[in-house]
Amino acid sequence: EVVPKNRGLKELSKESREMLESYQHLFYLLQTNPKYLAKLLFTMPQNNCTKFMESVVLTIYNYGTNSREECLLLRLFENALKEEVQRKVDKVQDISTGSPTVIKIVVGYYRGTQGNQNSLKSLLGPLIEQVMEDSDLNMNIHPLEVYKAWISRTEMETGEASKLPYDVTPEQALKHKEVTDEIENTIKKLVTIIKSFQEKIIGTVDQMPYGIRYMAMCLRKNLKEKFPESSEEEILKAVGNLLYYRYMNPVITAPDSFEVIELGAGSNMNNVQRRNLGSIAKILQHAASFKIFDSDARYLASLNSFIKTAYIKFMEFFDAASTISDIDEHFNMDEFSDVTMLNKPMIFISPSEINSTHQLLLDHQKQVTEADDDPMNEVLASLGPIPEDEAMLGDKSTEFGLVLTNKWELNMSDESNIQALFSKTKYLIVDLLKIQRGETFTAILHTDANKQQQELYKAIHSRRLAAENEKTNEEEKNSKMALFDPNDNTIKKLKEHILKNLTILEQHKLVTPTEDYQEILTSIAKDICNQRKYRQRRKQDLKKIGETVERMSKKKKYYGEAVTYYQEYVKACVNNLSKGGKSKKGDRRKTARYSAHKLYEKGVLVEIEKVPTSSFKAVTIEFSSTDQVGVFEVSGKLSGFNIDKINVVFENLLQLQYEGVSTLKFEDSGVVINVNLLIFLLNKKFYGVE
């Protein structure tokens, strides 16, 4: 039930096992019933909300790594957004002017996960790279900067100082025709580029991640319900704030922060590139929110006609993007989905995260639960207070695998779990229907098969048995959840097996004999209809895994190059410092000599074992540079006797300083020094840095 990383389940006490079982029930309930976490997020202190959401809540859903968990996580986002709109939003404009917690987390999640990151990269990456690669492109439309650049060019071309004043106001700068002409020419180029960005954005609505589109639809629905008097245009503007301004705009302005572009180690975007992309993003945002330029920016008034046209296109895009299929239809999930799972869900979580979630639920139990008979109350009652012994579940910071189970799922005698039974029974029924037909399923179950049907089934069974015997994995062969049963070697035995399973499923109210077991037959029909969807989803999952592996390989290579680059950079810096700190005579080796008493007064020397401070005046300590850059030799003498030499590596001292280590002891000599002050001394005496 648990997969600890540092110890086995057998090492846990009985009390710890019982507690773990209750936590399995608790986190299953939290994962599958989003109302609890949605309410908790807005009853807990808001300064902790975002941190709790990003650390614990996403952990509960395994960051949406498979279809089931992505669907459940999306359900949580949906419920949490509804709570936030009802509690926190007083007018539609609050979505644009405020900082809604759920929207911020949703955007961060769908912009940060690998598959969705690839979506943005394919959508915006090529256009962004095209802008960055154009070294002649300069989208500067600020009057003062254009004016100063014009003066600089004039002076360079004529070789004479300009007679125009350098410091002027924007209005004074715009009085010069050269400035206004350059701004107009830049605006024309800017509009051409912005059109290509907008066409790409609105033309790829179907390629946007389902989750961000679904949340846009939820936002639209929630705003309509709370503000029925608001116009459709006003609501679509709020939707646009989510889809463009919060989701896409930051990627255009800072593509290097979201891995939309690839920069080599040591490479950075320059100021011109950032300004160009910033200008594009700014005008796109004006178009998305229909913000025209007024008299305060009259030099940009020529953009207003473009903004009006682009705004209409954006509204159509926001409408289309926030109209999408229902979540159950998209993920093909229903009330039987968990019941038919062969493997129970598992999350990786630390004891400290478990305890913090438990405590929050206890603190806000009344606000989170709806009635006295709420299932959450029962689970929390079985858990009781937070255990005083924090080590009951292991090291509090070490994650372990917690298998989630439904507290209200009945145990079965003949099968390991109801999920496997439902799926296995469908498999057996399909085998039967391939061989024997009849007016109703019940009639088929109670009608004897003829000889031809018996022979056909026997041949199929023999082939499967041979394939089963070829398996090398003993666990797979002997698994109770295995779909193939070698004992079903006749149609009669197959039917007996089916009827036995159906009886158990009837006890769990999953099938109804009086309705010809229509529930399980409908589930089989859905599986057949959705085979194409299943195959497509598997392909998508495989593609996502492949892309993730590829991105991780690239990232590994990038960080490897970055480490090499920074190591070379540090070496070059140390070399330069060494060159700058050489003595005027050009000696390659430099020496600084102090008495231990002087170093003790300066705080550099903390102590020398077995040497009292009263004897420090008799101890001489000498620091010498070596032929190896950044390595110093420390030696000493006490009353004419030499102390063992010590090599000190400057880079190691810097590492200790970075790690917050205040003192360093040299074991052989017993010398203890202050790390920070020794770095200061070496900098001053050998590198000329104070």
Secondary structure by P-SEA (a helix, b strand, c coil): cccccccccccccaaaaaaaaaaaaaaaaaaacaaaaaaaaaaccccaaaaaaaccccccccccccaaaaaaaaaaaaaaaaaaaaccccccccccccccaaaaaaaaaaaccaaaaaaaaaacaaaaaaaaacccccccccaaaaaaaaaaaaaaaaccccccccccccccccccaaaaaaaaaaaaaaaaaaaaaaaaaaaccccccaaaaaaaaaaaaaaaaacccccaaaaaaaaaaaacccccccccccccccccccccccccccaaaaaaaaaaaaaaaaaaacccccccccccccaaaaaaaaaaaaaaaaaaaaccccccccccccccccccccccbbbbbcaaaaaaaaaaaaacccccccccccaaaaaaaaaccccccccccccccbbbbbbbbbccbbbbcccccaaaaaaaaaaaaaaaaaccccccaaaaaaccccaaaaaaaaaaaaaaaaaaaaccccccccccccccccccccaaaaaaaaaaaaaaaaaaccccccccaaaaaaaaaaaaaaaaaaaaaaaaaaaaaaaaaaaaaaaaaaaaaaaaaaaaaaaaaaaaaaaaacccccccbbbbbbcaaaaaaaccccccccccccccccbbbbbbbcccccbbbbbbcccccccbbbbbbaaaaaaaaaacccccccccccccccaaaaaaaaaacccccc
